[in-house]
Structure formats: structure tokens, C-alpha cells
Amino acid sequence: MSGELVINMAYPVEKVLTDLRNAPDYAAFQRISDYISRNESEYAPSDFEILTENAGEIEDKRFNPKECSQIINIYYKSRSGITSTEWIPLGLNRSI
């Protein structure tokens, strides 16, 4: 490192937003959210706010659905260990 200047630059806002929207699973989504938090100082306050608001909205919509009133297409296993042979819609409370 003789005289080299190392500059760490955060990813552009649009790239991070695209990555959040296209995260294949919750673990990947969480890694991107953690990246945003770790690099807060690299973004302008308005850009950081955009990133955190979008991350919150995406998390609520994709990983914490609150508006779910029916969970359908579930097989259930009886006490005897036999799996149901038909799809059955279950209400949210019963499904949980």
C-alpha cells in the first residue's frame, strides 16, 4: 500500500433499490438492509431515507404480510400421520 489511496464508495441508490426488490429470499434481503445501515454515512440524508423507507415497505409487503385473510392450498397432517388428500383453505388464525 505504498501511497495508494483506497476509496470505498457505496453502491448507487438505484442499484440498492433494485437489489432489495429482487432479493430471492429473506436472508438476501436482510444482507442488503444491513448493508444500507452499515453505509449510512456514504449516502446523502435524503438518499438514506429513500433506501430505509423502501426497505421497510418491501419487507412489510414481501416478508410480513399483514393483510393475509386466507392461506390456501395447504396440506395438513392428521394425528395418525396421514396427510390430507385435498387442498383445504384455512383461515389465518386456524393456519397458525
PATOR-389533 format. One line per field, with one value per residue: x, y, z of N, C-alpha, C in turn. Coordinates in steps of 0.1 Angstrom, whole numbers, plus 5000, padded with zeros to 4 digits. Layout:
REM residues N
nX: X	...
nY: Y	...
nZ: Z	...
caX: X	...
caY: Y	...
caZ: Z	...
cX: X	...
cY: Y	...
cZ: Z	...
//
This chain:
REM residues 96
nX: 5008	5019	5015	4990	4957	4928	4895	4864	4833	4799	4773	4753	4721	4699	4707	4709	4682	4670	4682	4671	4644	4646	4655	4661	4653	4646	4669	4689	4677	4679	4706	4711	4697	4711	4736	4728	4724	4749	4764	4754	4766	4777	4758	4737	4716	4689	4689	4695	4673	4653	4662	4659	4632	4621	4631	4618	4591	4592	4599	4577	4557	4566	4576	4563	4534	4505	4479	4468	4442	4434	4449	4458	4456	4470	4483	4475	4486	4473	4467	4472	4491	4486	4485	4465	4443	4433	4432	4429	4413	4423	4416	4434	4440	4434	4453	4477
nY: 4988	5012	5044	5042	5052	5043	5042	5038	5034	5037	5016	5028	5044	5035	5009	4996	4997	4982	4957	4952	4949	4926	4906	4872	4858	4860	4861	4871	4896	4907	4909	4930	4950	4953	4962	4987	5000	4998	5015	5041	5066	5070	5078	5105	5123	5124	5104	5081	5080	5074	5049	5034	5037	5024	4999	4991	4992	4972	4950	4947	4941	4918	4900	4902	4899	4916	4917	4893	4872	4847	4816	4795	4763	4743	4714	4692	4674	4647	4635	4608	4606	4607	4623	4649	4645	4664	4698	4724	4753	4774	4795	4824	4825	4798	4785	4793
nZ: 5000	4992	4992	4980	4974	4988	4981	4993	4980	4982	4969	4941	4946	4931	4923	4947	4955	4934	4940	4965	4958	4942	4957	4964	4986	5022	5037	5019	5014	5040	5043	5024	5036	5059	5048	5039	5064	5075	5059	5061	5064	5039	5022	5010	5033	5023	5004	5020	5035	5016	5009	5033	5038	5016	5020	5043	5034	5014	5029	5046	5027	5013	5032	5057	5056	5063	5056	5050	5047	5041	5039	5015	4998	5013	5026	5053	5081	5098	5132	5131	5113	5087	5056	5043	5015	4999	4989	5012	5022	5048	5075	5086	5114	5122	5106	5116
caX: 5000	5028	5009	4977	4945	4917	4882	4852	4821	4786	4766	4742	4708	4690	4712	4704	4667	4668	4686	4661	4632	4648	4662	4655	4648	4647	4684	4695	4670	4684	4720	4711	4693	4723	4745	4723	4726	4764	4769	4746	4774	4781	4747	4731	4704	4677	4691	4695	4658	4647	4666	4653	4617	4618	4634	4607	4579	4594	4599	4563	4549	4571	4580	4554	4521	4495	4466	4465	4430	4432	4461	4451	4465	4478	4481	4477	4488	4464	4474	4476	4503	4481	4484	4452	4444	4427	4436	4418	4416	4423	4416	4447	4442	4435	4465	4488
caY: 5000	5024	5056	5040	5058	5034	5049	5030	5041	5029	5014	5038	5042	5027	4995	4990	4995	4970	4945	4950	4944	4913	4897	4860	4853	4869	4862	4881	4909	4912	4913	4943	4960	4955	4970	5001	5005	5000	5025	5053	5079	5071	5084	5118	5120	5121	5090	5071	5080	5067	5034	5028	5037	5014	4986	4988	4988	4959	4939	4945	4935	4905	4891	4903	4903	4918	4917	4880	4867	4833	4809	4784	4753	4737	4700	4691	4660	4643	4629	4594	4608	4606	4636	4651	4642	4675	4712	4729	4767	4776	4809	4828	4820	4783	4780	4795
caZ: 5000	4992	4987	4973	4980	4987	4983	4994	4976	4983	4956	4937	4952	4922	4923	4960	4954	4925	4947	4975	4951	4935	4967	4962	4999	5033	5041	5010	5017	5053	5040	5017	5046	5068	5040	5040	5077	5077	5050	5062	5062	5025	5014	5014	5042	5015	4997	5030	5039	5005	5010	5045	5037	5006	5026	5052	5027	5008	5040	5050	5016	5009	5043	5068	5050	5074	5050	5046	5054	5038	5035	5008	4992	5023	5031	5067	5086	5110	5143	5127	5104	5073	5050	5036	5001	4991	4993	5021	5026	5063	5079	5091	5128	5122	5099	5125
cX: 5009	5021	4996	4966	4934	4904	4871	4840	4809	4780	4755	4729	4699	4694	4707	4689	4664	4671	4676	4648	4633	4655	4654	4648	4651	4661	4691	4690	4677	4699	4721	4707	4704	4734	4741	4726	4741	4770	4761	4754	4778	4770	4743	4719	4692	4677	4689	4680	4651	4650	4659	4638	4613	4620	4623	4594	4580	4593	4585	4555	4553	4572	4572	4540	4511	4481	4461	4453	4428	4446	4455	4462	4475	4474	4483	4479	4480	4473	4479	4487	4499	4480	4471	4454	4438	4432	4425	4422	4414	4423	4430	4449	4443	4448	4477	4488
cY: 5012	5035	5054	5046	5049	5042	5039	5038	5032	5027	5025	5034	5032	5012	4989	4988	4983	4957	4942	4944	4930	4903	4883	4854	4863	4871	4872	4895	4915	4916	4927	4953	4963	4964	4985	5007	5008	5012	5038	5066	5081	5077	5097	5115	5117	5107	5079	5069	5072	5052	5028	5027	5025	5000	4982	4984	4975	4948	4936	4938	4921	4895	4892	4907	4904	4917	4903	4875	4852	4827	4796	4774	4747	4723	4700	4676	4658	4637	4615	4594	4607	4621	4637	4649	4654	4688	4717	4744	4768	4791	4812	4822	4805	4778	4782	4784
cZ: 5000	4985	4979	4981	4978	4990	4982	4990	4977	4969	4953	4943	4944	4922	4936	4960	4945	4932	4958	4969	4946	4945	4966	4975	5010	5037	5032	5012	5030	5051	5033	5027	5055	5061	5041	5053	5080	5070	5050	5059	5047	5016	5019	5023	5034	5009	5008	5034	5028	5006	5022	5044	5027	5012	5036	5045	5020	5018	5044	5040	5013	5021	5055	5064	5062	5069	5046	5054	5051	5034	5028	5003	5002	5025	5046	5070	5098	5121	5140	5117	5089	5068	5042	5022	4993	4997	5002	5024	5042	5065	5085	5105	5129	5116	5109	5136
//
